[in-house]
Amino acid sequence: MRYGSAYGSYYGGKRPGGKRGASLLDVVMGIFTVLLAVGLLMAYLARYIPPSSGWIFAFAGLAAPILFIANIIMCLYWVIRWKYIGLLPAAAIILGAGYLSLFFKPSLSKQYQGETKGTLAVMTYNVMGFLYEDPGGNRLSSIDSIANMVARYSPDLLCIQEFQARDSAQKAALDTLFHLKYNSVRYKKTNSRGGGWGIAVYSRYPIVETGLMDFPASNNSAMWVDIVISPDTVRVFNNHLQTTSVNSSDRDFIQSHEYLAPTAETEERVRGIASKLRRNYLVRAQQADTLAPVIHSSPHRVIVCGDFNDTPLSYVYFKIKGKLSDTFAEKGQGINSNTFQGFFNLFRIDYILHSKDIKALHYETLPADFSDHKAVFARLKLPD
C-alpha cells in the first residue's frame, strides 16, 4: 500500500509546515489589507482636515490612486480565497466610489466634436520657464514648440504658470507668438532688463481689470483677470500654488525603489523628502485658505485654472473647488488622468474648474515633452 500512502499524503496529508505556512501568509496579507483599507479611508478624510491639524491625512490623499488600486487587488485576492476579510477593502472602495471620477473616467461616451461657435477654448500650462531638458541633460528653449502647440489648439484663453522672459524683447516676442491680443503678466521675480518669472494670462477677449494675490515667503502667486465676452464678464483665476520642492534627484530616488533596501543613507533621504512634502502641504493649505474666499466671492462667473501642486483628494483642491465644477470629472476620459510627468505619472495636479452654470463640452491633456507638466485643454459653453 505504499502507493496509496503516497497518494494520500499528496492530496490529504499534512505536509510539514504546509498549513502553518498558508496561515502565516493569510496573517501577513490580512495585516496589509487592514492597513490599505485604513489608508484609503484616511485619504477620503484628507479633504476635511487641514495639514496643520493632521498632515498624515495629506500623505494619504497623495497616495489615493495607489490606495484605490491596492484595495482592488486585495479585494480580488480574498475573493479568490473565499475569505470574508475581502469585504473590508470592498467596503472602503464603495465608501469612496463618489471620488473615483476625480481619478478615473472610463471612455464610455464620445468626446465633443460639434460646432465650436459660441464656446470658450481654455488652456492652462505650467511651462517650466520655457525650458526643457534633452536626453543629454542640456537645457533648451521650448518657446517655439509651445507656441506651435498653442497655435494648433487655438485657445481663447491661455493661463501660464512659470512664465519666464529674460527681457522685455522676449516678452514682446511671446506676445506675438501666442496670437492672443490681450494679456496680463504678473512677475514674482523681476530683473533689470524688463523680464522676470511669474504667471500670465493671454486672452482673445478684452481684459478690463486684473488683480494679484501674492503669497508671502513663497515663490508662488495667483492672479485674476476680468474678461468681457459680450455681454458677460467672466473672472479668470490663474494659480500657481506652493511647489512640493521635490527635485529631479528626489524623483529618481523614489522611482528607482532604492528606499526598499533600507540603509542609514536611504532612511535619511526618505525622511528629508517627507519633511519637504509636509512643510509645503502646510504652506499650500494656507494659500488655499487665502485664495478660496476671493474665488467664491467673485461678482462674476469664474473659471479657475492652474497648477495646484496637489491631488483631487486633498484639502487644497476641495477648499478651492468649493461648489465649482471640475472639467475632468465632467468630460475627462481614460484611466491615466495625470498632468504631472513624474512619480510614475500618477498625479493630476493641474486643473480647469468653473462655475456651475458654465457647461464643459470637452476636456483633454496634451501629451508633450516641453515641461514636467502636461497642458490641460477644455472647451466651455457659457450660458445663453
DAUR-V47174 format. One record per run of one state. SS is the DSSP state (hx for helix, st for strand, lp for the rest). FROM is the first residue (numbers start at 1). LEN is the number of residues. If there is no record, write none. Layout:
# DAUR-V47174
ss=(SS SS)
from=(FROM FROM)
len=(LEN LEN)
This chain:
# DAUR-V47174
ss=(lp hx lp hx lp hx lp hx lp hx lp hx lp st lp st lp hx st lp st lp hx lp st lp hx lp st lp st lp st lp st lp st lp hx lp hx lp hx lp st lp hx lp st hx lp st lp st lp hx lp st lp st lp st lp st lp)
from=(1 2 12 18 46 55 63 64 81 86 96 97 103 105 106 119 127 128 131 134 139 142 143 154 157 166 168 178 182 191 196 204 207 215 221 230 232 241 248 256 258 261 264 297 301 308 315 322 325 327 332 334 335 340 341 343 346 350 355 359 367 373 374 375 382)
len=(1 10 6 28 9 8 1 17 5 10 1 6 2 1 13 8 1 3 3 5 3 1 11 3 9 2 10 4 9 5 8 3 8 6 9 2 9 7 8 2 3 3 33 4 7 7 7 3 2 5 2 1 5 1 2 3 4 5 4 8 6 1 1 7 3)
